């Protein structure tokens, strides 16, 4: 079951579906609303200043799993 049609597309007006990014139930993150607002502001400011960018040639984005997910470092070109 997929939650989003294009999960890697950046859609600023995307509605939040049920997910566990910030935990669930009694273990939900109390700062989730602030974190969501911060990432929204970061992306809006990034796209206003650097509207066109891409991965440097030869770069791959490798995702890290676990409790705190992330990516291996990578280079962008703009």
PQR file with spaces between the fields and no chain letter, atoms N, CA, C, O and H, PARSE charges and radii, in Angstrom:
ATOM       1  N    UNK     1       0.832   -1.177    0.000 -0.4000 1.5000
ATOM       2  CA   UNK     1       0.000    0.000    0.000 -0.0000 2.0000
ATOM       3  C    UNK     1       0.884    1.251    0.000  0.5500 1.7000
ATOM       4  O    UNK     1       1.759    1.391    0.854 -0.5500 1.4000
ATOM       5  N    UNK     2       0.663    2.137   -0.931 -0.4000 1.5000
ATOM       6  CA   UNK     2       1.421    3.382   -1.001 -0.0000 2.0000
ATOM       7  C    UNK     2       0.589    4.507   -0.402  0.5500 1.7000
ATOM       8  O    UNK     2      -0.614    4.600   -0.649 -0.5500 1.4000
ATOM       9  H    UNK     2      -0.048    2.023   -1.625  0.4000 1.0000
ATOM      10  N    UNK     3       1.231    5.353    0.382 -0.4000 1.5000
ATOM      11  CA   UNK     3       0.524    6.484    0.974 -0.0000 2.0000
ATOM      12  C    UNK     3       0.409    7.650    0.006  0.5500 1.7000
ATOM      13  O    UNK     3      -0.605    8.347   -0.008 -0.5500 1.4000
ATOM      14  H    UNK     3       2.208    5.277    0.583  0.4000 1.0000
ATOM      15  N    UNK     4       1.449    7.870   -0.814 -0.4000 1.5000
ATOM      16  CA   UNK     4       1.471    8.990   -1.746 -0.0000 2.0000
ATOM      17  C    UNK     4       1.812    8.480   -3.140  0.5500 1.7000
ATOM      18  O    UNK     4       2.617    7.561   -3.291 -0.5500 1.4000
ATOM      19  H    UNK     4       2.273    7.303   -0.803  0.4000 1.0000
ATOM      20  N    UNK     5       1.199    9.074   -4.153 -0.4000 1.5000
ATOM      21  CA   UNK     5       1.465    8.679   -5.531 -0.0000 2.0000
ATOM      22  C    UNK     5       2.925    8.953   -5.885  0.5500 1.7000
ATOM      23  O    UNK     5       3.592    8.087   -6.451 -0.5500 1.4000
ATOM      24  H    UNK     5       0.545    9.820   -4.030  0.4000 1.0000
ATOM      25  N    UNK     6       3.424   10.129   -5.566 -0.4000 1.5000
ATOM      26  CA   UNK     6       4.808   10.517   -5.840 -0.0000 2.0000
ATOM      27  C    UNK     6       5.470   10.929   -4.522  0.5500 1.7000
ATOM      28  O    UNK     6       5.564   12.121   -4.232 -0.5500 1.4000
ATOM      29  H    UNK     6       2.882   10.832   -5.106  0.4000 1.0000
ATOM      30  N    UNK     7       5.926    9.973   -3.728 -0.4000 1.5000
ATOM      31  CA   UNK     7       6.444   10.308   -2.397 -0.0000 2.0000
ATOM      32  C    UNK     7       7.685   11.191   -2.409  0.5500 1.7000
ATOM      33  O    UNK     7       7.921   11.899   -1.430 -0.5500 1.4000
ATOM      34  H    UNK     7       5.850    9.004   -3.963  0.4000 1.0000
ATOM      35  N    UNK     8       8.492   11.182   -3.475 -0.4000 1.5000
ATOM      36  CA   UNK     8       9.705   11.994   -3.520 -0.0000 2.0000
ATOM      37  C    UNK     8       9.482   13.351   -4.178  0.5500 1.7000
ATOM      38  O    UNK     8      10.406   14.163   -4.236 -0.5500 1.4000
ATOM      39  H    UNK     8       8.300   10.607   -4.271  0.4000 1.0000
ATOM      40  N    UNK     9       8.272   13.612   -4.676 -0.4000 1.5000
ATOM      41  CA   UNK     9       7.952   14.925   -5.244 -0.0000 2.0000
ATOM      42  C    UNK     9       7.682   15.898   -4.111  0.5500 1.7000
ATOM      43  O    UNK     9       7.071   15.536   -3.105 -0.5500 1.4000
ATOM      44  H    UNK     9       7.522   12.953   -4.629  0.4000 1.0000
ATOM      45  N    UNK    10       8.135   17.130   -4.273 -0.4000 1.5000
ATOM      46  CA   UNK    10       7.909   18.149   -3.247 -0.0000 2.0000
ATOM      47  C    UNK    10       6.627   18.881   -3.593  0.5500 1.7000
ATOM      48  O    UNK    10       6.554   19.594   -4.594 -0.5500 1.4000
ATOM      49  H    UNK    10       8.631   17.424   -5.090  0.4000 1.0000
ATOM      50  N    UNK    11       5.628   18.701   -2.763 -0.4000 1.5000
ATOM      51  CA   UNK    11       4.326   19.330   -2.949 -0.0000 2.0000
ATOM      52  C    UNK    11       3.997   20.092   -1.673  0.5500 1.7000
ATOM      53  O    UNK    11       3.598   19.493   -0.674 -0.5500 1.4000
ATOM      54  H    UNK    11       5.687   18.122   -1.950  0.4000 1.0000
ATOM      55  N    UNK    12       4.163   21.406   -1.703 -0.4000 1.5000
ATOM      56  CA   UNK    12       3.980   22.209   -0.498 -0.0000 2.0000
ATOM      57  C    UNK    12       2.543   22.170    0.022  0.5500 1.7000
ATOM      58  O    UNK    12       2.317   22.396    1.210 -0.5500 1.4000
ATOM      59  H    UNK    12       4.487   21.892   -2.514  0.4000 1.0000
ATOM      60  N    UNK    13       1.570   21.890   -0.843 -0.4000 1.5000
ATOM      61  CA   UNK    13       0.179   21.868   -0.396 -0.0000 2.0000
ATOM      62  C    UNK    13      -0.342   20.446   -0.181  0.5500 1.7000
ATOM      63  O    UNK    13      -1.551   20.244   -0.068 -0.5500 1.4000
ATOM      64  H    UNK    13       1.754   21.707   -1.808  0.4000 1.0000
ATOM      65  N    UNK    14       0.547   19.470   -0.124 -0.4000 1.5000
ATOM      66  CA   UNK    14       0.144   18.081    0.093 -0.0000 2.0000
ATOM      67  C    UNK    14      -0.500   17.938    1.473  0.5500 1.7000
ATOM      68  O    UNK    14       0.007   18.460    2.466 -0.5500 1.4000
ATOM      69  H    UNK    14       1.529   19.634   -0.216  0.4000 1.0000
ATOM      70  N    UNK    15      -1.609   17.233    1.514 -0.4000 1.5000
ATOM      71  CA   UNK    15      -2.237   16.980    2.814 -0.0000 2.0000
ATOM      72  C    UNK    15      -1.494   15.838    3.502  0.5500 1.7000
ATOM      73  O    UNK    15      -0.993   14.920    2.853 -0.5500 1.4000
ATOM      74  H    UNK    15      -2.021   16.810    0.707  0.4000 1.0000
ATOM      75  N    UNK    16      -1.436   15.914    4.813 -0.4000 1.5000
ATOM      76  CA   UNK    16      -0.735   14.896    5.593 -0.0000 2.0000
ATOM      77  C    UNK    16      -1.655   13.694    5.771  0.5500 1.7000
ATOM      78  O    UNK    16      -2.755   13.809    6.310 -0.5500 1.4000
ATOM      79  H    UNK    16      -1.844   16.660    5.340  0.4000 1.0000
ATOM      80  N    UNK    17      -1.188   12.549    5.313 -0.4000 1.5000
ATOM      81  CA   UNK    17      -1.929   11.312    5.523 -0.0000 2.0000
ATOM      82  C    UNK    17      -1.384   10.643    6.784  0.5500 1.7000
ATOM      83  O    UNK    17      -0.371   11.063    7.342 -0.5500 1.4000
ATOM      84  H    UNK    17      -0.293   12.455    4.875  0.4000 1.0000
ATOM      85  N    UNK    18      -2.061    9.621    7.207 -0.4000 1.5000
ATOM      86  CA   UNK    18      -1.628    8.910    8.405 -0.0000 2.0000
ATOM      87  C    UNK    18      -0.227    8.335    8.171  0.5500 1.7000
ATOM      88  O    UNK    18      -0.004    7.618    7.196 -0.5500 1.4000
ATOM      89  H    UNK    18      -2.885    9.279    6.754  0.4000 1.0000
ATOM      90  N    UNK    19       0.708    8.650    9.061 -0.4000 1.5000
ATOM      91  CA   UNK    19       2.080    8.176    8.969 -0.0000 2.0000
ATOM      92  C    UNK    19       2.681    8.187   10.368  0.5500 1.7000
ATOM      93  O    UNK    19       2.057    8.681   11.307 -0.5500 1.4000
ATOM      94  H    UNK    19       0.526    9.232    9.853  0.4000 1.0000
ATOM      95  N    UNK    20       3.879    7.650   10.513 -0.4000 1.5000
ATOM      96  CA   UNK    20       4.504    7.575   11.835 -0.0000 2.0000
ATOM      97  C    UNK    20       5.868    8.277   11.860  0.5500 1.7000
ATOM      98  O    UNK    20       6.740    7.909   12.647 -0.5500 1.4000
ATOM      99  H    UNK    20       4.386    7.249    9.751  0.4000 1.0000
ATOM     100  N    UNK    21       6.051    9.272   11.013 -0.4000 1.5000
ATOM     101  CA   UNK    21       7.314    9.998   10.969 -0.0000 2.0000
ATOM     102  C    UNK    21       7.677   10.562   12.342  0.5500 1.7000
ATOM     103  O    UNK    21       8.841   10.532   12.741 -0.5500 1.4000
ATOM     104  H    UNK    21       5.343    9.571   10.373  0.4000 1.0000
ATOM     105  N    UNK    22       6.694   11.068   13.050 -0.4000 1.5000
ATOM     106  CA   UNK    22       6.933   11.664   14.370 -0.0000 2.0000
ATOM     107  C    UNK    22       6.388   10.787   15.492  0.5500 1.7000
ATOM     108  O    UNK    22       6.036   11.290   16.559 -0.5500 1.4000
ATOM     109  H    UNK    22       5.749   11.092   12.726  0.4000 1.0000
ATOM     110  N    UNK    23       6.319    9.490   15.259 -0.4000 1.5000
ATOM     111  CA   UNK    23       5.841    8.575   16.281 -0.0000 2.0000
ATOM     112  C    UNK    23       4.339    8.392   16.199  0.5500 1.7000
ATOM     113  O    UNK    23       3.695    8.851   15.255 -0.5500 1.4000
ATOM     114  H    UNK    23       6.605    9.081   14.392  0.4000 1.0000
ATOM     115  N    UNK    24       3.786    7.718   17.197 -0.4000 1.5000
ATOM     116  CA   UNK    24       2.349    7.457   17.215 -0.0000 2.0000
ATOM     117  C    UNK    24       1.903    7.189   18.643  0.5500 1.7000
ATOM     118  O    UNK    24       2.695    6.791   19.497 -0.5500 1.4000
ATOM     119  H    UNK    24       4.308    7.345   17.964  0.4000 1.0000
ATOM     120  N    UNK    25       0.625    7.416   18.879 -0.4000 1.5000
ATOM     121  CA   UNK    25       0.041    7.128   20.181 -0.0000 2.0000
ATOM     122  C    UNK    25       0.712    7.905   21.301  0.5500 1.7000
ATOM     123  O    UNK    25       0.945    9.108   21.182 -0.5500 1.4000
ATOM     124  H    UNK    25      -0.019    7.739   18.185  0.4000 1.0000
ATOM     125  N    UNK    26       1.021    7.211   22.387 -0.4000 1.5000
ATOM     126  CA   UNK    26       1.639    7.852   23.545 -0.0000 2.0000
ATOM     127  C    UNK    26       3.064    8.320   23.254  0.5500 1.7000
ATOM     128  O    UNK    26       3.617    9.116   24.013 -0.5500 1.4000
ATOM     129  H    UNK    26       0.832    6.233   22.483  0.4000 1.0000
ATOM     130  N    UNK    27       3.655    7.842   22.180 -0.4000 1.5000
ATOM     131  CA   UNK    27       5.043    8.164   21.855 -0.0000 2.0000
ATOM     132  C    UNK    27       5.161    9.178   20.727  0.5500 1.7000
ATOM     133  O    UNK    27       6.196    9.249   20.066 -0.5500 1.4000
ATOM     134  H    UNK    27       3.206    7.196   21.563  0.4000 1.0000
ATOM     135  N    UNK    28       4.120    9.958   20.501 -0.4000 1.5000
ATOM     136  CA   UNK    28       4.155   10.946   19.428 -0.0000 2.0000
ATOM     137  C    UNK    28       5.031   12.135   19.842  0.5500 1.7000
ATOM     138  O    UNK    28       5.075   12.502   21.016 -0.5500 1.4000
ATOM     139  H    UNK    28       3.279    9.900   21.039  0.4000 1.0000
ATOM     140  N    UNK    29       5.708   12.715   18.892 -0.4000 1.5000
ATOM     141  CA   UNK    29       6.628   13.827   19.149 -0.0000 2.0000
ATOM     142  C    UNK    29       5.846   15.110   19.435  0.5500 1.7000
ATOM     143  O    UNK    29       5.059   15.542   18.593 -0.5500 1.4000
ATOM     144  H    UNK    29       5.672   12.417   17.939  0.4000 1.0000
ATOM     145  N    UNK    30       6.044   15.725   20.595 -0.4000 1.5000
ATOM     146  CA   UNK    30       5.313   16.959   20.883 -0.0000 2.0000
ATOM     147  C    UNK    30       5.776   18.134   20.012  0.5500 1.7000
ATOM     148  O    UNK    30       5.060   19.129   19.897 -0.5500 1.4000
ATOM     149  H    UNK    30       6.683   15.374   21.279  0.4000 1.0000
ATOM     150  N    UNK    31       6.947   18.033   19.407 -0.4000 1.5000
ATOM     151  CA   UNK    31       7.452   19.109   18.559 -0.0000 2.0000
ATOM     152  C    UNK    31       7.162   18.928   17.091  0.5500 1.7000
ATOM     153  O    UNK    31       7.720   19.642   16.258 -0.5500 1.4000
ATOM     154  H    UNK    31       7.529   17.225   19.501  0.4000 1.0000
ATOM     155  N    UNK    32       6.288   17.973   16.748 -0.4000 1.5000
ATOM     156  CA   UNK    32       6.042   17.673   15.339 -0.0000 2.0000
ATOM     157  C    UNK    32       5.499   18.865   14.559  0.5500 1.7000
ATOM     158  O    UNK    32       5.840   19.030   13.388 -0.5500 1.4000
ATOM     159  H    UNK    32       5.834   17.393   17.424  0.4000 1.0000
ATOM     160  N    UNK    33       4.672   19.693   15.171 -0.4000 1.5000
ATOM     161  CA   UNK    33       4.085   20.822   14.446 -0.0000 2.0000
ATOM     162  C    UNK    33       5.151   21.879   14.158  0.5500 1.7000
ATOM     163  O    UNK    33       5.168   22.474   13.080 -0.5500 1.4000
ATOM     164  H    UNK    33       4.395   19.559   16.123  0.4000 1.0000
ATOM     165  N    UNK    34       6.026   22.106   15.112 -0.4000 1.5000
ATOM     166  CA   UNK    34       7.140   23.034   14.898 -0.0000 2.0000
ATOM     167  C    UNK    34       8.084   22.487   13.829  0.5500 1.7000
ATOM     168  O    UNK    34       8.527   23.237   12.959 -0.5500 1.4000
ATOM     169  H    UNK    34       6.013   21.623   15.987  0.4000 1.0000
ATOM     170  N    UNK    35       8.398   21.191   13.880 -0.4000 1.5000
ATOM     171  CA   UNK    35       9.297   20.578   12.894 -0.0000 2.0000
ATOM     172  C    UNK    35       8.723   20.694   11.485  0.5500 1.7000
ATOM     173  O    UNK    35       9.453   21.002   10.543 -0.5500 1.4000
ATOM     174  H    UNK    35       8.038   20.582   14.586  0.4000 1.0000
ATOM     175  N    UNK    36       7.434   20.451   11.335 -0.4000 1.5000
ATOM     176  CA   UNK    36       6.801   20.566   10.012 -0.0000 2.0000
ATOM     177  C    UNK    36       6.860   22.007    9.509  0.5500 1.7000
ATOM     178  O    UNK    36       7.131   22.247    8.332 -0.5500 1.4000
ATOM     179  H    UNK    36       6.841   20.201   12.100  0.4000 1.0000
ATOM     180  N    UNK    37       6.607   22.956   10.396 -0.4000 1.5000
ATOM     181  CA   UNK    37       6.654   24.371   10.003 -0.0000 2.0000
ATOM     182  C    UNK    37       8.072   24.772    9.608  0.5500 1.7000
ATOM     183  O    UNK    37       8.264   25.502    8.636 -0.5500 1.4000
ATOM     184  H    UNK    37       6.386   22.761   11.351  0.4000 1.0000
ATOM     185  N    UNK    38       9.064   24.295   10.360 -0.4000 1.5000
ATOM     186  CA   UNK    38      10.460   24.623   10.041 -0.0000 2.0000
ATOM     187  C    UNK    38      10.868   24.077    8.680  0.5500 1.7000
ATOM     188  O    UNK    38      11.524   24.781    7.912 -0.5500 1.4000
ATOM     189  H    UNK    38       8.907   23.702   11.149  0.4000 1.0000
ATOM     190  N    UNK    39      10.496   22.841    8.363 -0.4000 1.5000
ATOM     191  CA   UNK    39      10.881   22.278    7.060 -0.0000 2.0000
ATOM     192  C    UNK    39      10.141   22.992    5.934  0.5500 1.7000
ATOM     193  O    UNK    39      10.699   23.176    4.853 -0.5500 1.4000
ATOM     194  H    UNK    39       9.963   22.269    8.987  0.4000 1.0000
ATOM     195  N    UNK    40       8.895   23.397    6.169 -0.4000 1.5000
ATOM     196  CA   UNK    40       8.150   24.143    5.151 -0.0000 2.0000
ATOM     197  C    UNK    40       8.844   25.478    4.860  0.5500 1.7000
ATOM     198  O    UNK    40       9.025   25.845    3.699 -0.5500 1.4000
ATOM     199  H    UNK    40       8.442   23.248    7.047  0.4000 1.0000
ATOM     200  N    UNK    41       9.226   26.196    5.905 -0.4000 1.5000
ATOM     201  CA   UNK    41       9.917   27.483    5.732 -0.0000 2.0000
ATOM     202  C    UNK    41      11.262   27.282    5.043  0.5500 1.7000
ATOM     203  O    UNK    41      11.619   28.037    4.140 -0.5500 1.4000
ATOM     204  H    UNK    41       9.079   25.898    6.848  0.4000 1.0000
ATOM     205  N    UNK    42      12.007   26.263    5.469 -0.4000 1.5000
ATOM     206  CA   UNK    42      13.300   25.974    4.839 -0.0000 2.0000
ATOM     207  C    UNK    42      13.142   25.744    3.343  0.5500 1.7000
ATOM     208  O    UNK    42      13.892   26.314    2.551 -0.5500 1.4000
ATOM     209  H    UNK    42      11.717   25.649    6.203  0.4000 1.0000
ATOM     210  N    UNK    43      12.179   24.920    2.942 -0.4000 1.5000
ATOM     211  CA   UNK    43      11.998   24.623    1.521 -0.0000 2.0000
ATOM     212  C    UNK    43      11.517   25.843    0.743  0.5500 1.7000
ATOM     213  O    UNK    43      11.966   26.070   -0.381 -0.5500 1.4000
ATOM     214  H    UNK    43      11.570   24.456    3.585  0.4000 1.0000
ATOM     215  N    UNK    44      10.619   26.626    1.316 -0.4000 1.5000
ATOM     216  CA   UNK    44      10.161   27.842    0.634 -0.0000 2.0000
ATOM     217  C    UNK    44      11.322   28.811    0.402  0.5500 1.7000
ATOM     218  O    UNK    44      11.449   29.377   -0.684 -0.5500 1.4000
ATOM     219  H    UNK    44      10.254   26.442    2.228  0.4000 1.0000
ATOM     220  N    UNK    45      12.159   29.001    1.406 -0.4000 1.5000
ATOM     221  CA   UNK    45      13.301   29.909    1.271 -0.0000 2.0000
ATOM     222  C    UNK    45      14.344   29.360    0.302  0.5500 1.7000
ATOM     223  O    UNK    45      14.916   30.114   -0.486 -0.5500 1.4000
ATOM     224  H    UNK    45      12.056   28.541    2.288  0.4000 1.0000
ATOM     225  N    UNK    46      14.596   28.046    0.356 -0.4000 1.5000
ATOM     226  CA   UNK    46      15.559   27.411   -0.552 -0.0000 2.0000
ATOM     227  C    UNK    46      15.123   27.626   -2.002  0.5500 1.7000
ATOM     228  O    UNK    46      15.917   28.076   -2.828 -0.5500 1.4000
ATOM     229  H    UNK    46      14.132   27.434    0.997  0.4000 1.0000
ATOM     230  N    UNK    47      13.850   27.303   -2.315 -0.4000 1.5000
ATOM     231  CA   UNK    47      13.379   27.419   -3.691 -0.0000 2.0000
ATOM     232  C    UNK    47      13.297   28.865   -4.157  0.5500 1.7000
ATOM     233  O    UNK    47      13.413   29.130   -5.354 -0.5500 1.4000
ATOM     234  H    UNK    47      13.205   26.938   -1.644  0.4000 1.0000
ATOM     235  N    UNK    48      13.100   29.805   -3.239 -0.4000 1.5000
ATOM     236  CA   UNK    48      13.089   31.225   -3.620 -0.0000 2.0000
ATOM     237  C    UNK    48      14.490   31.680   -4.009  0.5500 1.7000
ATOM     238  O    UNK    48      14.636   32.520   -4.897 -0.5500 1.4000
ATOM     239  H    UNK    48      13.005   29.590   -2.267  0.4000 1.0000
ATOM     240  N    UNK    49      15.519   31.145   -3.365 -0.4000 1.5000
ATOM     241  CA   UNK    49      16.898   31.575   -3.609 -0.0000 2.0000
ATOM     242  C    UNK    49      17.626   30.711   -4.633  0.5500 1.7000
ATOM     243  O    UNK    49      18.444   31.219   -5.400 -0.5500 1.4000
ATOM     244  H    UNK    49      15.401   30.463   -2.644  0.4000 1.0000
ATOM     245  N    UNK    50      17.339   29.428   -4.651 -0.4000 1.5000
ATOM     246  CA   UNK    50      18.026   28.494   -5.549 -0.0000 2.0000
ATOM     247  C    UNK    50      16.957   27.683   -6.284  0.5500 1.7000
ATOM     248  O    UNK    50      16.723   26.520   -5.953 -0.5500 1.4000
ATOM     249  H    UNK    50      16.675   29.016   -4.027  0.4000 1.0000
ATOM     250  N    UNK    51      16.304   28.297   -7.287 -0.4000 1.5000
ATOM     251  CA   UNK    51      15.180   27.635   -7.945 -0.0000 2.0000
ATOM     252  C    UNK    51      15.569   26.444   -8.815  0.5500 1.7000
ATOM     253  O    UNK    51      14.743   25.561   -9.049 -0.5500 1.4000
ATOM     254  H    UNK    51      16.494   29.242   -7.555  0.4000 1.0000
ATOM     255  N    UNK    52      16.799   26.403   -9.295 -0.4000 1.5000
ATOM     256  CA   UNK    52      17.200   25.318  -10.196 -0.0000 2.0000
ATOM     257  C    UNK    52      18.461   24.651   -9.659  0.5500 1.7000
ATOM     258  O    UNK    52      19.511   25.285   -9.564 -0.5500 1.4000
ATOM     259  H    UNK    52      17.469   27.120   -9.105  0.4000 1.0000
ATOM     260  N    UNK    53      18.357   23.384   -9.313 -0.4000 1.5000
ATOM     261  CA   UNK    53      19.511   22.623   -8.840 -0.0000 2.0000
ATOM     262  C    UNK    53      19.320   21.158   -9.202  0.5500 1.7000
ATOM     263  O    UNK    53      18.212   20.720   -9.513 -0.5500 1.4000
ATOM     264  H    UNK    53      17.504   22.869   -9.391  0.4000 1.0000
ATOM     265  N    UNK    54      20.402   20.419   -9.158 -0.4000 1.5000
ATOM     266  CA   UNK    54      20.370   18.991   -9.485 -0.0000 2.0000
ATOM     267  C    UNK    54      21.506   18.303   -8.749  0.5500 1.7000
ATOM     268  O    UNK    54      22.378   18.961   -8.181 -0.5500 1.4000
ATOM     269  H    UNK    54      21.302   20.775   -8.906  0.4000 1.0000
ATOM     270  N    UNK    55      21.492   16.994   -8.763 -0.4000 1.5000
ATOM     271  CA   UNK    55      22.608   16.242   -8.210 -0.0000 2.0000
ATOM     272  C    UNK    55      23.820   16.429   -9.105  0.5500 1.7000
ATOM     273  O    UNK    55      23.684   16.465  -10.327 -0.5500 1.4000
ATOM     274  H    UNK    55      20.783   16.460   -9.225  0.4000 1.0000
ATOM     275  N    UNK    56      24.995   16.547   -8.520 -0.4000 1.5000
ATOM     276  CA   UNK    56      26.228   16.562   -9.309 -0.0000 2.0000
ATOM     277  C    UNK    56      26.285   15.263  -10.104  0.5500 1.7000
ATOM     278  O    UNK    56      25.856   14.225   -9.601 -0.5500 1.4000
ATOM     279  H    UNK    56      25.106   16.518   -7.527  0.4000 1.0000
ATOM     280  N    UNK    57      26.806   15.290  -11.336 -0.4000 1.5000
ATOM     281  CA   UNK    57      26.925   14.060  -12.116 -0.0000 2.0000
ATOM     282  C    UNK    57      27.685   12.987  -11.333  0.5500 1.7000
ATOM     283  O    UNK    57      28.696   13.265  -10.688 -0.5500 1.4000
ATOM     284  H    UNK    57      27.155   16.133  -11.744  0.4000 1.0000
ATOM     285  N    UNK    58      27.183   11.778  -11.405 -0.4000 1.5000
ATOM     286  CA   UNK    58      27.819   10.651  -10.729 -0.0000 2.0000
ATOM     287  C    UNK    58      27.392   10.455   -9.288  0.5500 1.7000
ATOM     288  O    UNK    58      27.829    9.503   -8.641 -0.5500 1.4000
ATOM     289  H    UNK    58      26.362   11.552  -11.930  0.4000 1.0000
ATOM     290  N    UNK    59      26.539   11.341   -8.768 -0.4000 1.5000
ATOM     291  CA   UNK    59      26.086   11.229   -7.382 -0.0000 2.0000
ATOM     292  C    UNK    59      24.850   10.342   -7.290  0.5500 1.7000
ATOM     293  O    UNK    59      23.987   10.373   -8.168 -0.5500 1.4000
ATOM     294  H    UNK    59      26.184   12.114   -9.294  0.4000 1.0000
ATOM     295  N    UNK    60      24.773    9.573   -6.249 -0.4000 1.5000
ATOM     296  CA   UNK    60      23.585    8.792   -5.927 -0.0000 2.0000
ATOM     297  C    UNK    60      23.134    9.206   -4.536  0.5500 1.7000
ATOM     298  O    UNK    60      23.959    9.480   -3.664 -0.5500 1.4000
ATOM     299  H    UNK    60      25.474    9.548   -5.536  0.4000 1.0000
ATOM     300  N    UNK    61      21.842    9.249   -4.333 -0.4000 1.5000
ATOM     301  CA   UNK    61      21.324    9.515   -2.991 -0.0000 2.0000
ATOM     302  C    UNK    61      21.055    8.169   -2.348  0.5500 1.7000
ATOM     303  O    UNK    61      20.233    7.388   -2.829 -0.5500 1.4000
ATOM     304  H    UNK    61      21.172    9.026   -5.041  0.4000 1.0000
ATOM     305  N    UNK    62      21.758    7.906   -1.253 -0.4000 1.5000
ATOM     306  CA   UNK    62      21.585    6.652   -0.518 -0.0000 2.0000
ATOM     307  C    UNK    62      20.887    6.949    0.800  0.5500 1.7000
ATOM     308  O    UNK    62      21.341    7.775    1.592 -0.5500 1.4000
ATOM     309  H    UNK    62      22.426    8.539   -0.863  0.4000 1.0000
ATOM     310  N    UNK    63      19.784    6.264    1.012 -0.4000 1.5000
ATOM     311  CA   UNK    63      18.981    6.475    2.212 -0.0000 2.0000
ATOM     312  C    UNK    63      19.440    5.554    3.333  0.5500 1.7000
ATOM     313  O    UNK    63      19.813    4.403    3.107 -0.5500 1.4000
ATOM     314  H    UNK    63      19.416    5.593    0.368  0.4000 1.0000
ATOM     315  N    UNK    64      19.402    6.090    4.546 -0.4000 1.5000
ATOM     316  CA   UNK    64      19.740    5.331    5.744 -0.0000 2.0000
ATOM     317  C    UNK    64      18.455    5.050    6.503  0.5500 1.7000
ATOM     318  O    UNK    64      17.625    5.941    6.678 -0.5500 1.4000
ATOM     319  H    UNK    64      19.099    7.025    4.730  0.4000 1.0000
ATOM     320  N    UNK    65      18.291    3.828    6.950 -0.4000 1.5000
ATOM     321  CA   UNK    65      17.098    3.468    7.712 -0.0000 2.0000
ATOM     322  C    UNK    65      17.379    3.552    9.197  0.5500 1.7000
ATOM     323  O    UNK    65      18.391    4.106    9.626 -0.5500 1.4000
ATOM     324  H    UNK    65      18.965    3.103    6.808  0.4000 1.0000
ATOM     325  N    UNK    66      16.484    3.005    9.958 -0.4000 1.5000
ATOM     326  CA   UNK    66      16.654    2.985   11.403 -0.0000 2.0000
ATOM     327  C    UNK    66      15.716    3.945   12.098  0.5500 1.7000
ATOM     328  O    UNK    66      14.804    4.492   11.479 -0.5500 1.4000
ATOM     329  H    UNK    66      15.662    2.555    9.610  0.4000 1.0000
ATOM     330  N    UNK    67      15.938    4.149   13.372 -0.4000 1.5000
ATOM     331  CA   UNK    67      15.072    5.031   14.154 -0.0000 2.0000
ATOM     332  C    UNK    67      15.136    6.457   13.622  0.5500 1.7000
ATOM     333  O    UNK    67      14.106    7.122   13.513 -0.5500 1.4000
ATOM     334  H    UNK    67      16.679    3.704   13.874  0.4000 1.0000
ATOM     335  N    UNK    68      16.333    6.934   13.292 -0.4000 1.5000
ATOM     336  CA   UNK    68      16.493    8.258   12.708 -0.0000 2.0000
ATOM     337  C    UNK    68      16.960    8.081   11.276  0.5500 1.7000
ATOM     338  O    UNK    68      18.150    7.889   11.025 -0.5500 1.4000
ATOM     339  H    UNK    68      17.170    6.394   13.381  0.4000 1.0000
ATOM     340  N    UNK    69      16.027    8.143   10.337 -0.4000 1.5000
ATOM     341  CA   UNK    69      16.354    7.953    8.930 -0.0000 2.0000
ATOM     342  C    UNK    69      17.073    9.176    8.388  0.5500 1.7000
ATOM     343  O    UNK    69      16.968   10.263    8.956 -0.5500 1.4000
ATOM     344  H    UNK    69      15.060    8.299   10.541  0.4000 1.0000
ATOM     345  N    UNK    70      17.796    9.006    7.303 -0.4000 1.5000
ATOM     346  CA   UNK    70      18.511   10.121    6.687 -0.0000 2.0000
ATOM     347  C    UNK    70      19.115    9.694    5.373  0.5500 1.7000
ATOM     348  O    UNK    70      18.691    8.700    4.784 -0.5500 1.4000
ATOM     349  H    UNK    70      17.881    8.123    6.842  0.4000 1.0000
ATOM     350  N    UNK    71      20.101   10.436    4.908 -0.4000 1.5000
ATOM     351  CA   UNK    71      20.802   10.111    3.675 -0.0000 2.0000
ATOM     352  C    UNK    71      22.302   10.221    3.903  0.5500 1.7000
ATOM     353  O    UNK    71      22.770   10.925    4.798 -0.5500 1.4000
ATOM     354  H    UNK    71      20.445   11.244    5.386  0.4000 1.0000
ATOM     355  N    UNK    72      23.035    9.506    3.070 -0.4000 1.5000
ATOM     356  CA   UNK    72      24.493    9.679    3.039 -0.0000 2.0000
ATOM     357  C    UNK    72      24.754   11.048    2.405  0.5500 1.7000
ATOM     358  O    UNK    72      23.919   11.527    1.638 -0.5500 1.4000
ATOM     359  H    UNK    72      22.655    8.934    2.343  0.4000 1.0000
ATOM     360  N    UNK    73      25.876   11.685    2.701 -0.4000 1.5000
ATOM     361  CA   UNK    73      26.179   12.994    2.086 -0.0000 2.0000
ATOM     362  C    UNK    73      26.223   12.912    0.552  0.5500 1.7000
ATOM     363  O    UNK    73      26.641   11.902   -0.014 -0.5500 1.4000
ATOM     364  H    UNK    73      26.554   11.296    3.325  0.4000 1.0000
ATOM     365  N    UNK    74      25.789   13.979   -0.098 -0.4000 1.5000
ATOM     366  CA   UNK    74      25.824   14.074   -1.556 -0.0000 2.0000
ATOM     367  C    UNK    74      26.020   15.535   -1.950  0.5500 1.7000
ATOM     368  O    UNK    74      25.787   16.435   -1.143 -0.5500 1.4000
ATOM     369  H    UNK    74      25.449   14.799    0.362  0.4000 1.0000
ATOM     370  N    UNK    75      26.444   15.768   -3.177 -0.4000 1.5000
ATOM     371  CA   UNK    75      26.717   17.117   -3.689 -0.0000 2.0000
ATOM     372  C    UNK    75      25.651   17.557   -4.665  0.5500 1.7000
ATOM     373  O    UNK    75      25.170   16.766   -5.475 -0.5500 1.4000
ATOM     374  H    UNK    75      26.633   15.037   -3.832  0.4000 1.0000
ATOM     375  N    UNK    76      25.278   18.848   -4.583 -0.4000 1.5000
ATOM     376  CA   UNK    76      24.341   19.455   -5.522 -0.0000 2.0000
ATOM     377  C    UNK    76      25.067   20.448   -6.408  0.5500 1.7000
ATOM     378  O    UNK    76      26.091   21.012   -6.022 -0.5500 1.4000
ATOM     379  H    UNK    76      25.669   19.491   -3.925  0.4000 1.0000
ATOM     380  N    UNK    77      24.523   20.657   -7.604 -0.4000 1.5000
ATOM     381  CA   UNK    77      25.038   21.691   -8.511 -0.0000 2.0000
ATOM     382  C    UNK    77      23.894   22.661   -8.802  0.5500 1.7000
ATOM     383  O    UNK    77      22.753   22.248   -9.009 -0.5500 1.4000
ATOM     384  H    UNK    77      23.691   20.199   -7.917  0.4000 1.0000
ATOM     385  N    UNK    78      24.218   23.962   -8.816 -0.4000 1.5000
ATOM     386  CA   UNK    78      23.230   24.961   -9.201 -0.0000 2.0000
ATOM     387  C    UNK    78      23.886   26.112   -9.903  0.5500 1.7000
ATOM     388  O    UNK    78      23.207   27.058  -10.304 -0.5500 1.4000
ATOM     389  H    UNK    78      25.145   24.298   -8.649  0.4000 1.0000
